[in-house]
Amino acid sequence: MKILTAAEMGEADRRTAGEFGVAVDELMERAGGAVAEFCLRQYESAQQVVVICGKGNNGGDGMVAARVLAASGSGVRVVLLGRMDEVKGEAGEALRRLRDEAEGVMVDEVVDEAGLGKLGEVFGDAELLVDAVVGTGFKPPLRGLAVAVRDLVKELKVPVVAVDVPSGWDADSMEQVCKGAFRADAVVTFTAPKLAHVFGHLTCGALDGGTFGPVVVAEIGSPEGAVVSAGGLGWTGSAKVVAESPRAVNANKGRFGHVLVVGGSYGKAGAPAMASLAGLRAGAGLVTAAVPKSVLGMVAGVAPELMMVGLEEGGRALHDAHLSAIKPREGSGAPGSEVEGVLVANLEGERFGRLMKGIDVVAVGPGLGTAGEASAFARELVARTTVPMVVDADALNAFEGRAELLDGRGRVMVLTPHPGEMARLMGMTVKAVEADRVGMARRFAVEHQVTLVLKGWRTLVAHPYGAVGVNTTGNPAMAKGGSGDILTGIVAAMLAQFPDDVARAVEAAVYLHGLAADFAACAMDEHTVLATDTLGHLSDAFRYRVKDEDGLVWVCGLRG
């Protein structure tokens, strides 16, 4: 699913009407109907609904929603910010139909501050509010009566559903919060999410204390050809479809790939253990953990299904001798490397080389450490490996000041840095990385021809061809050690299962990881969730469908 700017959404509506013959009033009918259906399902106990409308098309959507809600038996009252004779065009037609067809629905005109006094009584009886004041085309800030109504709504203990965007929020904003907008507990938008929907925490004023409420997209009839995104941004949830097909009845483990997790060091055995377990849980046919012999038993105990390779170590760090039998990738520059003298006729290296022949994906870095020769080991492994790789944690830190060696040309390479690791790779501050996350991720991915997963608020998946996926799952419960290791294992497993669909495999992995954490946070308190708890909910994430029975796509938040 594409992510649009406000201008691109306006152009999509114009093209839908002008080129594809779908009338604007028909789009409004579908949009308002979608809002009403969402309210009826999500807030089925709400019997008294107040719809707050502006005079433009966003208000028109609200008036359609009011009419549909009234027809369903809900008690509905409309508050119009302006005079009824000022409502023109398609919104005017929606108002006319509301007054003609929705018997008993009162429309309260609020034209000045004197009219605000009666809103206390109107809002006091409400069990649900619908915010349809201004939508995608509006540029902040709110002024006049809208500000006064916003402040009244802020004090109410009643849920608010926003039509398109919370009124006062710039649809093109990539900020997490907007203090000047209406609060919202849910958002229903149309055709495609806009920048604000995926980058903003639009439900930050929610009554439930700040958990992420839903943002849903209603497909109201705009043909795919009318929806164009020049920015190359997409939503990662669309990629989940790759994980939804049932496996063939005659499937065997060989069809789902063999993942090798390389990492671990003294005191950091948990990282490769978690990555390996995540690889198994995410569907890889086989997972082998290659870890130092000193932590072999600890990692082996994570699951009996896990296969093990014990690596020789020096000074409790991985030794480069394990690479002696791995032939350099053509053009990698590996001959004459910094550790070539150690890589001669080592038996462990021969064993490691034989093992690599059956491996489909290598994940390197979890718990690797930086002591001794660990960093040189990581650089050498990346240079010599020809199968798809996931490079994470200390394997990324091994390339500080040497980012030019991370070259994905002619191979599949996925990097999964958090902002600190990204800053070290780029030789800049974390603040500089965070100031331009999309641009930074895209430039690095294209320049190095890698898939870059830049973790953080709204994790980004930047592809070597320039597109960027924006992830909308996940929550603060993930801000604990081990979350990145779990993600590494899931990414590796998805690559192993879908080697011919790298972009969707990685985007689906990121989406599933965050979604599993959302289920975990719902089942527990987010303060208590551990990284491994997300694996207990990974099956919930795989079973979850982003589109519900009404055709609404849930971009943010979980439906009940």
C-alpha positions as CSV (number, residue, x, y, z in Angstrom):
1,M,0.0,0.0,0.0
2,K,1.4,3.4,-1.0
3,I,1.8,6.3,1.4
4,L,0.7,9.6,0.0
5,T,1.1,13.3,0.6
6,A,-2.0,15.5,0.8
7,A,-1.4,16.8,-2.7
8,E,-1.1,13.2,-4.0
9,M,-4.3,12.3,-2.3
10,G,-6.1,15.3,-3.9
11,E,-4.7,14.3,-7.3
12,A,-5.9,10.7,-6.7
13,D,-9.4,12.0,-6.0
14,R,-9.4,14.2,-9.1
15,R,-8.1,11.4,-11.3
16,T,-10.7,9.0,-9.8
17,A,-13.5,11.4,-10.9
18,G,-12.0,12.8,-14.1
19,E,-10.3,9.8,-15.7
20,F,-12.2,6.9,-14.1
21,G,-15.7,8.4,-13.8
22,V,-16.3,7.9,-10.1
23,A,-18.2,10.9,-8.9
24,V,-17.0,12.9,-5.9
25,D,-20.4,12.6,-4.2
26,E,-20.1,8.8,-4.6
27,L,-16.7,8.8,-3.0
28,M,-18.2,10.9,-0.2
29,E,-21.0,8.3,0.3
30,R,-18.5,5.5,0.5
31,A,-16.2,7.4,2.9
32,G,-18.9,8.4,5.3
33,G,-20.4,4.9,5.2
34,A,-17.0,3.5,6.1
35,V,-16.8,5.8,9.1
36,A,-20.2,4.8,10.3
37,E,-19.5,1.1,9.9
38,F,-16.3,1.4,11.8
39,C,-18.1,3.3,14.6
40,L,-20.9,0.6,14.8
41,R,-18.4,-2.2,15.0
42,Q,-15.7,-0.6,17.2
43,Y,-18.1,1.2,19.6
44,E,-21.1,-1.0,19.4
45,S,-22.3,0.0,22.9
46,A,-22.4,3.7,22.0
47,Q,-26.0,4.7,21.6
48,Q,-25.6,8.5,21.5
49,V,-23.2,9.9,18.8
50,V,-22.3,13.5,18.2
51,V,-20.8,14.3,14.8
52,I,-18.8,17.6,14.7
53,C,-18.7,18.9,11.1
54,G,-17.0,21.6,9.2
55,K,-18.4,23.2,6.1
56,G,-16.0,21.4,3.6
57,N,-15.8,17.9,2.2
58,N,-14.5,16.5,5.5
59,G,-17.8,17.8,7.1
60,G,-19.6,16.2,4.2
61,D,-18.1,12.8,5.1
62,G,-19.3,13.3,8.6
63,M,-22.8,14.2,7.5
64,V,-23.0,11.0,5.5
65,A,-21.7,9.1,8.5
66,A,-24.4,10.7,10.7
67,R,-27.1,9.7,8.3
68,V,-25.9,6.1,8.1
69,L,-25.6,5.9,11.9
70,A,-29.1,7.2,12.4
71,A,-30.4,4.7,9.9
72,S,-28.8,1.9,12.0
73,G,-30.7,3.1,15.1
74,S,-28.1,5.2,16.8
75,G,-29.1,8.4,18.4
76,V,-27.3,11.1,16.4
77,R,-26.8,14.8,16.7
78,V,-24.7,17.0,14.4
79,V,-22.8,20.1,15.4
80,L,-22.0,22.3,12.4
81,L,-19.3,24.9,12.7
82,G,-21.0,27.5,10.5
83,R,-24.3,28.1,8.9
84,M,-26.1,25.5,6.9
85,D,-26.6,27.8,4.0
86,E,-22.8,28.2,3.8
87,V,-22.3,24.5,3.1
88,K,-21.9,24.0,-0.7
89,G,-21.0,21.4,-3.3
90,E,-21.0,17.7,-2.4
91,A,-21.0,18.6,1.3
92,G,-24.1,20.7,0.7
93,E,-25.8,17.7,-1.0
94,A,-24.8,15.5,2.0
95,L,-26.3,18.0,4.4
96,R,-29.5,18.1,2.3
97,R,-29.8,14.3,2.4
98,L,-29.1,14.2,6.1
99,R,-32.0,16.7,6.8
100,D,-34.4,15.0,4.4
101,E,-33.7,11.3,5.2
102,A,-32.5,11.1,8.8
103,E,-35.6,11.8,10.8
104,G,-35.0,13.1,14.2
105,V,-31.4,14.2,13.7
106,M,-30.8,17.7,15.0
107,V,-28.2,19.9,13.4
108,D,-26.9,22.6,15.8
109,E,-25.3,25.6,14.0
110,V,-22.4,27.2,15.9
111,V,-21.5,30.4,14.2
112,D,-19.9,32.4,17.1
113,E,-18.7,32.1,20.6
114,A,-22.2,32.7,21.9
115,G,-23.2,29.4,20.4
116,L,-20.6,27.4,22.2
117,G,-22.5,27.6,25.5
118,K,-25.0,25.0,24.4
119,L,-22.3,22.5,23.4
120,G,-21.8,21.4,27.0
121,E,-25.3,20.0,27.0
122,V,-24.9,18.4,23.6
123,F,-21.5,16.8,24.4
124,G,-22.7,15.8,27.9
125,D,-25.0,13.2,26.5
126,A,-22.6,11.8,23.9
127,E,-21.1,8.3,24.2
128,L,-19.1,8.8,21.0
129,L,-17.8,11.8,19.1
130,V,-16.9,11.9,15.4
131,D,-14.5,14.6,14.4
132,A,-15.2,15.7,10.8
133,V,-14.1,19.4,11.1
134,V,-11.2,19.5,8.6
135,G,-9.3,16.8,6.8
136,T,-6.3,16.1,4.6
137,G,-6.2,19.3,2.7
138,F,-6.1,21.5,5.8
139,K,-3.0,23.4,6.8
140,P,-2.6,24.1,10.5
141,P,-3.1,25.8,12.8
142,L,-6.8,25.6,13.7
143,R,-8.4,29.0,14.3
144,G,-11.6,30.5,15.8
145,L,-14.5,28.2,16.7
146,A,-12.5,25.1,15.9
147,V,-10.0,25.9,18.6
148,A,-12.7,26.4,21.2
149,V,-14.4,23.2,20.2
150,R,-11.1,21.3,20.3
151,D,-10.5,22.5,23.8
152,L,-14.0,21.4,24.9
153,V,-13.5,17.9,23.4
154,K,-10.1,17.6,25.1
155,E,-11.8,17.7,28.5
156,L,-14.4,15.1,27.7
157,K,-14.2,11.5,28.9
158,V,-15.6,10.0,25.7
159,P,-13.9,8.3,22.7
160,V,-13.3,10.3,19.6
161,V,-13.2,8.9,16.0
162,A,-11.4,11.2,13.5
163,V,-12.5,11.4,9.9
164,D,-9.4,11.3,7.6
165,V,-7.1,12.9,10.2
166,P,-7.6,14.5,13.6
167,S,-8.7,18.0,12.8
168,G,-5.7,20.4,12.9
169,W,-3.1,17.8,12.1
170,D,-1.0,18.4,9.0
171,A,-1.4,15.3,6.8
172,D,2.1,15.9,5.5
173,S,3.7,16.0,8.9
174,M,6.3,13.4,9.8
175,E,6.3,14.5,13.5
176,Q,5.3,12.1,16.2
177,V,2.8,14.5,17.9
178,C,0.8,17.6,17.1
179,K,-0.3,19.6,20.2
180,G,-2.7,21.8,18.3
181,A,-4.9,19.1,16.9
182,F,-8.1,17.4,18.2
183,R,-7.4,14.3,20.2
184,A,-8.5,11.0,18.8
185,D,-8.9,7.4,19.9
186,A,-9.2,6.1,16.3
187,V,-8.8,7.4,12.8
188,V,-10.6,6.4,9.6
189,T,-8.9,7.6,6.4
190,F,-9.5,6.7,2.8
191,T,-7.8,5.1,-0.2
192,A,-4.2,5.2,1.3
193,P,-2.5,6.3,4.4
194,K,-0.9,9.8,4.4
195,L,2.5,10.7,6.0
196,A,0.9,11.7,9.2
197,H,-0.9,8.4,9.6
198,V,2.3,6.4,9.6
199,F,4.8,8.7,11.2
200,G,2.5,10.4,13.8
201,H,1.1,8.9,16.9
202,L,-2.3,10.2,16.0
203,T,-4.0,8.6,18.9
204,C,-1.7,10.2,21.5
205,G,-4.6,11.7,23.3
206,A,-6.4,8.4,23.7
207,L,-8.4,7.7,26.8
208,D,-6.6,4.4,27.5
209,G,-3.5,6.1,28.7
210,G,-1.5,6.3,25.5
211,T,-1.7,2.8,24.0
212,F,-1.8,2.9,20.2
213,G,-5.4,3.2,18.9
214,P,-6.4,2.2,15.5
215,V,-5.8,4.0,12.2
216,V,-7.7,2.3,9.4
217,V,-7.9,2.8,5.7
218,A,-11.1,2.4,3.8
219,E,-10.9,1.5,0.1
220,I,-13.6,3.7,-1.3
221,G,-13.2,3.0,-5.0
222,S,-10.2,4.9,-6.2
223,P,-8.6,2.7,-8.9
224,E,-5.0,1.7,-8.4
225,G,-4.0,3.7,-11.5
226,A,-5.2,6.9,-9.9
227,V,-3.0,6.5,-6.8
228,V,0.5,7.6,-7.5
229,S,3.3,8.2,-4.9
230,A,6.3,10.1,-6.1
231,G,8.1,9.7,-2.7
232,G,8.5,5.9,-3.1
233,L,7.1,5.3,0.4
234,G,5.0,2.2,1.2
235,W,3.5,0.4,4.2
236,T,5.2,-2.7,5.4
237,G,2.0,-4.3,6.4
238,S,1.1,-4.9,2.8
239,A,4.1,-7.4,2.6
240,K,2.6,-9.7,5.3
241,V,0.7,-11.5,2.6
242,V,3.8,-13.5,1.8
243,A,3.5,-15.2,5.2
244,E,-0.2,-16.0,4.9
245,S,-0.3,-18.8,2.4
246,P,-0.7,-22.3,3.9
247,R,2.2,-24.6,3.5
248,A,1.9,-27.5,1.0
249,V,0.6,-30.7,2.5
250,N,3.7,-32.5,1.3
251,A,6.1,-29.8,2.6
252,N,9.4,-30.8,4.2
253,K,12.0,-28.8,6.2
254,G,14.3,-28.5,3.2
255,R,11.8,-26.2,1.5
256,F,12.0,-23.6,4.1
257,G,15.7,-22.9,4.3
258,H,18.6,-23.4,6.6
259,V,19.7,-20.4,8.7
260,L,23.1,-20.1,10.3
261,V,23.3,-17.7,13.3
262,V,26.9,-16.7,14.0
263,G,27.7,-14.8,17.2
264,G,27.9,-15.0,20.9
265,S,30.8,-14.4,23.3
266,Y,31.5,-14.7,27.0
267,G,28.6,-13.0,28.9
268,K,26.5,-12.6,25.7
269,A,25.2,-16.1,25.1
270,G,21.6,-15.0,25.2
271,A,21.8,-12.9,22.0
272,P,22.5,-15.8,19.5
273,A,20.2,-18.0,21.5
274,M,17.3,-15.5,21.0
275,A,18.1,-15.0,17.3
276,S,18.2,-18.7,16.7
277,L,15.0,-19.4,18.6
278,A,13.3,-16.6,16.6
279,G,14.5,-18.1,13.4
280,L,12.9,-21.4,14.4
281,R,9.6,-19.7,15.5
282,A,9.4,-17.7,12.3
283,G,9.4,-20.8,10.1
284,A,12.9,-21.6,9.0
285,G,13.2,-25.3,8.2
286,L,16.6,-25.6,10.0
287,V,18.6,-23.3,12.2
288,T,22.2,-23.8,13.3
289,A,23.9,-21.6,15.9
290,A,27.6,-21.2,15.5
291,V,28.9,-19.9,18.8
292,P,32.1,-20.1,20.9
293,K,32.6,-23.4,22.7
294,S,32.5,-21.7,26.1
295,V,28.9,-20.8,25.6
296,L,27.8,-23.7,23.5
297,G,25.8,-25.4,26.3
298,M,24.0,-22.2,27.2
299,V,22.8,-21.6,23.7
300,A,22.0,-25.2,23.0
301,G,19.6,-25.2,25.9
302,V,17.3,-22.7,24.3
303,A,15.5,-25.4,22.2
304,P,16.2,-29.1,21.4
305,E,15.4,-28.3,17.7
306,L,18.4,-26.1,17.4
307,M,21.6,-27.5,15.8
308,M,25.0,-26.3,17.1
309,V,28.5,-25.7,16.0
310,G,31.2,-24.9,18.6
311,L,33.7,-22.3,17.5
312,E,37.3,-22.1,18.7
313,E,38.0,-18.8,20.5
314,G,40.9,-16.8,21.7
315,G,40.6,-14.5,24.6
316,R,36.9,-15.5,24.8
317,A,36.3,-14.0,21.3
318,L,35.7,-15.7,18.0
319,H,38.8,-16.7,16.1
320,D,39.3,-16.0,12.4
321,A,40.6,-19.5,11.8
322,H,37.0,-20.6,11.4
323,L,37.0,-18.9,8.0
324,S,40.0,-20.8,6.4
325,A,37.9,-23.0,4.2
326,I,35.4,-20.4,3.0
327,K,36.4,-19.3,-0.4
328,P,36.4,-15.5,-1.0
329,R,33.5,-14.1,-2.9
330,E,34.7,-12.9,-6.3
331,G,35.5,-9.2,-6.1
332,S,35.3,-9.1,-2.3
333,G,38.9,-8.1,-1.9
334,A,39.3,-10.9,0.7
335,P,42.8,-12.2,-0.5
336,G,45.5,-10.3,1.3
337,S,43.1,-9.6,4.2
338,E,44.3,-8.5,7.7
339,V,44.0,-12.0,9.0
340,E,45.1,-14.1,6.1
341,G,48.1,-15.5,7.9
342,V,45.8,-17.2,10.4
343,L,43.5,-18.7,7.7
344,V,45.8,-21.5,6.5
345,A,44.9,-25.2,6.8
346,N,42.8,-24.9,9.9
347,L,40.7,-28.0,10.6
348,E,37.9,-25.9,12.2
349,G,37.9,-23.8,9.1
350,E,37.4,-26.8,6.9
351,R,34.5,-27.9,9.0
352,F,33.0,-24.4,8.9
353,G,33.4,-24.3,5.1
354,R,31.6,-27.6,4.7
355,L,28.8,-26.4,6.9
356,M,28.4,-23.3,4.8
357,K,27.6,-25.3,1.7
358,G,24.2,-26.3,3.1
359,I,23.3,-22.8,4.5
360,D,20.8,-20.6,2.8
361,V,21.0,-17.5,5.0
362,V,23.7,-16.3,7.5
363,A,22.8,-14.0,10.4
364,V,26.0,-12.5,12.0
365,G,26.4,-10.3,14.9
366,P,24.2,-11.1,17.9
367,G,26.3,-11.1,21.0
368,L,29.5,-11.2,19.0
369,G,31.3,-8.6,21.0
370,T,34.3,-6.6,19.9
371,A,37.0,-8.1,22.0
372,G,40.1,-9.7,20.4
373,E,39.7,-10.6,16.7
374,A,35.8,-10.6,16.8
375,S,35.5,-7.5,14.6
376,A,38.0,-8.8,12.1
377,F,36.2,-12.1,12.1
378,A,32.9,-10.3,11.3
379,R,34.4,-8.3,8.4
380,E,36.0,-11.4,7.0
381,L,32.8,-13.4,7.2
382,V,30.9,-10.7,5.4
383,A,33.5,-10.5,2.7
384,R,33.7,-14.2,2.0
385,T,30.0,-15.3,2.3
386,T,28.0,-15.6,-0.9
387,V,24.6,-16.5,0.5
388,P,22.2,-13.9,1.7
389,M,23.3,-12.3,5.0
390,V,21.7,-10.4,7.9
391,V,24.3,-8.2,9.5
392,D,23.4,-6.9,13.0
393,A,24.8,-5.6,16.3
394,D,28.6,-6.0,16.8
395,A,29.0,-7.2,13.2
396,L,27.8,-3.7,12.2
397,N,30.1,-2.1,14.7
398,A,32.9,-3.9,13.0
399,F,32.5,-1.7,10.0
400,E,32.8,1.6,11.9
401,G,35.0,3.8,9.6
402,R,34.9,1.0,6.9
403,A,31.3,1.2,5.7
404,E,32.5,1.1,2.1
405,L,33.2,-2.7,2.7
406,L,29.4,-3.3,3.1
407,D,28.7,-3.9,-0.5
408,G,25.6,-5.7,-1.5
409,R,26.2,-5.8,-5.3
410,G,25.6,-9.2,-6.7
411,R,24.3,-10.6,-3.4
412,V,21.6,-10.1,-0.8
413,M,22.7,-8.2,2.2
414,V,20.4,-6.9,5.0
415,L,21.6,-4.5,7.6
416,T,19.6,-4.0,10.8
417,P,21.1,-1.0,12.7
418,H,19.6,1.0,15.5
419,P,20.3,4.8,15.3
420,G,23.5,4.4,17.3
421,E,24.9,1.8,15.0
422,M,23.8,3.7,12.0
423,A,25.6,6.8,13.3
424,R,28.8,4.8,13.7
425,L,28.5,3.5,10.2
426,M,28.0,7.0,8.8
427,G,30.5,8.7,11.0
428,M,28.0,11.2,12.4
429,T,25.9,11.8,15.5
430,V,22.6,10.0,16.3
431,K,20.9,13.4,16.2
432,A,22.0,13.8,12.6
433,V,20.7,10.4,11.7
434,E,17.3,11.0,13.4
435,A,16.9,14.4,11.7
436,D,16.6,12.7,8.3
437,R,15.8,9.1,8.8
438,V,14.1,8.4,5.5
439,G,16.7,10.3,3.4
440,M,19.6,8.8,5.3
441,A,18.3,5.2,5.0
442,R,17.4,5.6,1.4
443,R,20.8,7.0,0.4
444,F,22.8,4.4,2.3
445,A,20.7,1.5,0.8
446,V,21.1,2.8,-2.7
447,E,24.8,3.7,-2.4
448,H,25.7,0.3,-0.9
449,Q,23.0,-1.8,-2.7
450,V,21.8,-3.3,0.5
451,T,18.4,-3.6,2.3
452,L,18.7,-1.3,5.3
453,V,16.4,-1.8,8.3
454,L,16.7,1.4,10.4
455,K,15.1,0.6,13.7
456,G,13.3,3.0,16.0
457,W,10.0,4.8,16.1
458,R,8.5,3.8,12.8
459,T,11.3,1.4,11.7
460,L,12.2,1.9,8.1
461,V,13.0,-0.7,5.4
462,A,15.1,1.0,2.7
463,H,15.7,-1.0,-0.5
464,P,18.6,-0.9,-2.9
465,Y,16.3,0.4,-5.7
466,G,15.2,3.5,-3.6
467,A,11.8,2.5,-2.2
468,V,11.3,2.8,1.6
469,G,8.8,0.8,3.6
470,V,7.5,2.4,6.8
471,N,6.5,0.0,9.7
472,T,3.6,0.9,12.0
473,T,3.7,-2.0,14.4
474,G,5.6,-2.1,17.7
475,N,5.4,-0.3,21.0
476,P,7.6,0.9,23.9
477,A,7.7,-2.6,25.4
478,M,10.3,-3.4,22.8
479,A,12.8,-0.9,24.3
480,K,14.6,-3.7,26.1
481,G,17.7,-5.8,25.4
482,G,17.2,-8.7,23.0
483,S,14.5,-7.1,20.8
484,G,17.1,-6.6,18.0
485,D,18.3,-10.2,18.3
486,I,14.7,-11.5,17.9
487,L,14.3,-9.3,14.8
488,T,17.5,-10.6,13.3
489,G,16.3,-14.2,13.6
490,I,12.9,-13.4,12.1
491,V,14.4,-11.5,9.1
492,A,16.8,-14.4,8.5
493,A,14.0,-17.0,8.6
494,M,11.8,-15.0,6.2
495,L,14.7,-14.6,3.8
496,A,15.3,-18.4,4.0
497,Q,11.6,-19.1,3.1
498,F,11.2,-16.4,0.4
499,P,14.5,-16.1,-1.3
500,D,13.0,-14.8,-4.5
501,D,11.0,-12.0,-2.8
502,V,13.6,-10.2,-0.7
503,A,11.8,-6.9,-0.3
504,R,8.5,-8.4,1.0
505,A,10.3,-11.0,3.1
506,V,12.2,-8.3,5.0
507,E,9.2,-5.9,5.3
508,A,7.0,-8.8,6.5
509,A,9.6,-9.8,9.1
510,V,9.7,-6.2,10.5
511,Y,6.0,-6.0,10.5
512,L,5.5,-9.4,12.2
513,H,8.0,-8.6,14.9
514,G,6.3,-5.4,15.9
515,L,2.9,-7.0,15.7
516,A,3.9,-9.8,18.0
517,A,5.1,-7.2,20.4
518,D,1.8,-5.4,20.2
519,F,0.0,-8.7,21.1
520,A,2.4,-9.2,24.0
521,A,1.8,-5.6,25.3
522,C,-1.9,-6.2,25.2
523,A,-1.6,-9.5,27.1
524,M,0.8,-8.1,29.6
525,D,1.9,-4.7,30.8
526,E,4.4,-3.1,28.5
527,H,6.8,-2.5,31.4
528,T,7.0,-6.3,32.0
529,V,7.3,-7.6,28.4
530,L,10.6,-9.3,27.6
531,A,12.0,-9.7,24.1
532,T,11.3,-13.4,24.3
533,D,7.7,-12.8,25.2
534,T,7.2,-11.5,21.7
535,L,7.9,-15.0,20.4
536,G,5.1,-16.4,22.4
537,H,2.8,-14.1,20.4
538,L,4.4,-14.6,17.0
539,S,1.7,-17.1,16.0
540,D,-0.9,-14.4,16.8
541,A,0.9,-12.1,14.4
542,F,1.0,-14.7,11.6
543,R,-2.7,-15.4,12.0
544,Y,-3.7,-11.7,12.1
545,R,-5.2,-10.3,8.9
546,V,-4.7,-6.6,8.2
547,K,-8.0,-6.3,6.3
548,D,-11.2,-6.9,8.3
549,E,-14.6,-8.1,7.2
550,D,-15.7,-4.6,6.3
551,G,-12.7,-4.1,4.0
552,L,-10.9,-1.7,6.3
553,V,-7.2,-2.1,6.4
554,W,-5.8,-1.6,9.9
555,V,-2.6,0.4,9.5
556,C,-2.1,1.0,13.2
557,G,-3.5,-0.6,16.3
558,L,-5.1,-4.0,16.8
559,R,-8.8,-4.7,16.3
560,G,-10.6,-6.5,19.0
